[in-house]
Amino acid sequence: MLYVLTLTWNACDKLTKLKESLLPALAGLDYTWLIKDNASKDDTVAVANSWGGNTKVIPYKDNRQNFSEGMNFLFNVASPADNDYVLLMNNDVVFNDTTSIKAMKEIIDKDPKVGVVGARLLYTNTDTLQHAGVIFDPRFRAPNHFRAGEKTDANAERNRLFQVVTGAVLLTKAENFRNICDKNKSGIKGMDEEYHWAFDDVDLCLSIKNNQEKKIVYCGKTNIFHEESASLKKNPANRLFMNHNIKHLFDKWEGRYVIDKDIYTQDSRYNLYRE
């Protein structure tokens, strides 16, 4: 079973566009799409409830949970078996093909050492890269999207190993997700809830890579648009917690990741993934 987990707030139009492209991309797969609506004031709940089928909407009382808390909430509702798949999915993405999810899933299916698969993402209605993996910058010792703002090309379409990929479209197994963090105040095992809308996906990948000794693979064979942080543009709560998030990331992981921007930039064949 594949569980697709999506958080949304006042974005009925974006969620509808996602649905129109996502359902064809899920055709032939055994899936459930769980949507947590964070007290939207638009028609999200009514519209999404009308879709029926394998789509389930869970109305929540407010918009106070952060990304990790929201994803853990949905994961807990899903209650997946260890070998089930979990696909984190932002509400502001659009699939331009019906093969992207299957290409991501195939990587995990063929290689049991893979713990996470991320996706090539393009800024909406462009051929400009929004995400082609995540690297660590020597200036700030912090993560950044690799090649963000550059035109996509053959190199961006190659599968590649990274330490981190974005959580906007991220595939893993339930067992991996469940073992990221077991110290959350909510009592739910999953993503580290101490992060507030930033670096939570970085922590997810570093945990699965370092603590579970799994590979993090960027899939270049995907064709997906991503508006990038659509909900946060309406409610930029992440800015209020940026210093907290950076400190928590450094306290937890500094010295356990590699400053790797230069080597990726200088060598287009570095860490190409071959199963």
C-alpha positions in Angstrom: 0.0 0.0 0.0 1.1 3.5 -0.8 0.0 6.3 1.5 0.1 9.8 0.1 0.2 12.4 2.9 -0.7 16.0 2.2 -1.2 19.1 4.4 -3.4 22.0 3.2 -4.7 25.3 4.3 -6.9 27.7 2.3 -5.6 26.3 -1.0 -8.6 24.6 -2.6 -7.5 25.7 -6.1 -4.0 24.3 -5.7 -5.2 21.1 -4.2 -7.7 20.6 -7.1 -4.9 21.1 -9.6 -2.8 18.6 -7.7 -5.6 16.1 -7.7 -6.2 16.4 -11.5 -2.5 15.4 -12.1 -1.9 13.1 -9.2 -4.7 10.6 -9.7 -3.5 9.7 -13.2 0.0 9.3 -11.8 -1.3 6.9 -9.2 -3.3 4.8 -11.7 -2.5 1.1 -11.2 -1.1 1.5 -7.7 -2.8 0.4 -4.5 -2.9 3.7 -2.6 -4.8 5.9 -0.1 -4.4 9.7 -0.3 -4.8 11.3 3.1 -5.3 15.1 3.3 -5.2 17.0 6.5 -7.1 20.2 6.2 -5.9 22.8 8.8 -9.2 24.7 9.3 -9.4 26.2 5.9 -11.9 28.9 5.4 -12.4 28.1 1.7 -14.3 25.1 0.2 -11.4 22.6 0.6 -13.2 20.1 2.8 -16.4 20.0 0.8 -14.6 19.9 -2.5 -12.1 17.2 -1.5 -14.8 15.1 0.2 -16.6 15.0 -3.2 -13.7 13.3 -4.8 -14.4 10.0 -2.9 -12.5 6.9 -4.0 -9.2 6.5 -2.3 -9.0 10.1 -1.1 -9.8 10.8 2.5 -10.0 14.3 4.0 -9.3 14.8 7.7 -10.5 18.2 9.0 -8.3 19.5 11.8 -9.3 22.1 14.4 -6.6 24.8 13.6 -3.5 25.7 11.6 -1.1 25.5 14.5 0.7 22.3 13.8 4.0 22.5 12.0 4.9 20.3 9.0 6.4 17.5 11.1 3.5 17.4 13.5 1.0 17.4 10.6 2.8 14.6 8.7 3.1 12.6 11.9 -0.6 13.1 12.5 -1.4 11.7 9.0 1.1 8.9 9.4 -0.6 7.9 12.7 -4.0 8.0 11.0 -2.7 5.8 8.1 -1.2 3.3 10.6 0.8 1.7 7.8 2.6 -1.7 8.0 6.4 -1.4 8.0 6.7 -2.4 4.3 4.1 0.1 3.1 5.2 3.2 1.2 4.8 6.7 2.4 4.8 9.6 -0.1 5.0 13.1 1.4 3.3 15.5 -1.0 3.0 19.3 -0.9 -0.3 20.8 -2.0 1.4 23.1 -4.6 2.8 20.5 -7.0 1.5 19.4 -10.4 2.5 16.2 -12.2 3.3 16.6 -15.9 3.4 12.8 -16.6 2.0 9.6 -15.2 5.3 7.9 -14.6 7.1 10.0 -12.0 5.8 8.2 -8.9 6.4 4.8 -10.5 9.9 5.8 -11.4 10.6 6.8 -7.7 9.0 3.7 -6.4 11.0 1.5 -8.8 14.2 2.7 -7.2 13.2 1.6 -3.7 11.7 -1.7 -5.1 15.0 -2.6 -6.8 17.4 -1.6 -4.1 16.6 -2.4 -0.4 19.4 -0.2 0.7 17.5 2.9 -0.5 15.7 4.7 2.3 14.5 7.8 0.6 13.7 8.9 -3.0 13.3 12.6 -3.9 12.2 14.1 -7.2 13.4 16.6 -9.8 11.1 19.6 -9.4 10.7 22.5 -11.7 9.3 25.9 -10.9 5.6 26.0 -12.1 5.2 26.4 -15.8 9.0 26.7 -16.5 12.0 24.6 -17.4 13.8 26.0 -14.4 15.0 23.7 -11.6 13.5 24.2 -8.1 15.0 21.0 -6.7 17.7 18.7 -8.0 19.0 17.5 -4.7 20.2 19.3 -1.6 23.8 20.2 -0.9 25.6 21.8 2.1 27.2 25.2 1.5 30.6 25.9 2.9 29.8 29.5 3.6 27.0 28.8 6.1 27.5 25.0 6.7 23.8 24.8 5.9 21.7 23.0 3.3 20.6 24.5 0.0 18.8 23.3 -3.1 21.4 22.2 -5.7 21.2 24.1 -9.0 18.0 26.0 -7.9 17.2 28.6 -10.6 19.2 26.9 -13.3 17.7 25.5 -16.5 17.1 21.8 -16.4 19.3 19.6 -18.6 20.5 16.1 -19.1 22.6 16.2 -15.9 19.5 17.1 -13.8 17.7 14.1 -15.3 20.3 11.6 -13.9 19.6 9.7 -10.7 22.0 10.8 -8.1 22.9 10.1 -4.4 22.7 13.0 -2.0 22.7 13.4 1.8 19.3 15.2 1.6 16.4 15.7 -0.8 13.4 18.0 -0.3 10.2 16.8 1.5 8.0 18.5 -1.1 7.7 15.2 -3.0 9.5 12.4 -1.0 9.0 8.7 -1.0 10.1 6.3 1.8 9.0 3.1 3.6 6.8 3.3 6.7 9.5 1.5 8.7 12.0 4.2 7.8 9.6 7.0 8.7 8.7 5.5 12.0 12.3 5.3 13.1 13.3 8.9 12.4 12.5 10.2 15.9 11.0 8.6 18.9 11.2 11.5 21.3 8.3 13.7 20.1 6.0 15.3 22.7 3.0 14.0 20.7 4.2 10.4 21.4 4.1 9.6 17.7 7.2 8.2 16.2 8.2 9.9 12.9 9.6 13.3 11.9 11.2 15.5 14.6 8.5 17.9 15.7 11.0 20.4 17.2 11.5 21.9 13.7 9.0 24.6 12.7 8.5 24.7 9.0 12.2 24.4 8.0 14.9 21.7 7.9 12.4 19.0 9.0 13.0 17.2 5.7 16.7 17.7 6.1 16.5 16.0 9.5 14.4 13.2 8.0 17.0 12.4 5.4 20.0 12.7 7.7 18.4 10.4 10.2 17.5 7.7 7.6 21.0 8.0 6.1 23.1 8.1 9.2 21.1 6.3 11.8 19.4 3.7 9.6 22.3 3.5 7.1 20.2 3.9 4.0 20.8 5.7 0.7 19.1 9.0 -0.2 18.4 9.0 -4.0 17.4 11.9 -6.1 15.3 10.7 -9.1 15.9 12.8 -12.2 13.4 10.9 -14.2 10.5 12.9 -12.8 8.6 15.8 -14.4 6.8 17.7 -11.6 6.1 21.4 -11.1 6.4 22.9 -7.6 5.3 26.4 -6.7 7.4 26.3 -3.5 6.0 27.1 -0.1 2.6 28.2 -1.3 1.1 28.0 2.2 4.0 29.7 3.9 3.8 32.6 1.5 0.3 33.3 3.1 1.5 32.6 6.6 5.3 32.9 6.8 5.6 31.3 10.2 9.0 29.7 9.3 10.7 33.1 9.5 9.8 33.4 13.1 11.6 30.1 14.0 14.5 30.2 11.6 17.2 30.7 14.3 15.6 28.0 16.4 15.5 25.6 13.5 19.1 26.2 12.5 20.3 25.8 16.1 18.4 22.5 16.4 19.8 21.3 13.1 23.4 22.1 14.1 23.1 20.8 17.6 21.8 17.5 16.3 23.8 17.0 13.2 26.9 19.2 12.9 29.9 17.0 12.2 27.7 14.2 10.8 27.2 15.6 7.4 29.6 16.5 4.6 30.1 20.0 3.2 29.7 18.9 -0.4 28.6 21.8 -2.6 31.9 22.3 -4.4 32.3 18.6 -5.4 28.8 18.4 -6.8 29.3 21.7 -8.6 32.6 20.7 -10.1 31.9 17.1 -11.1 28.6 16.4 -12.9 29.2 12.7 -12.5 29.8 12.7 -8.8 27.6 10.3 -6.9 25.6 9.2 -9.9 23.3 6.5 -8.7 23.4 3.0 -10.3 21.6 0.3 -8.4 
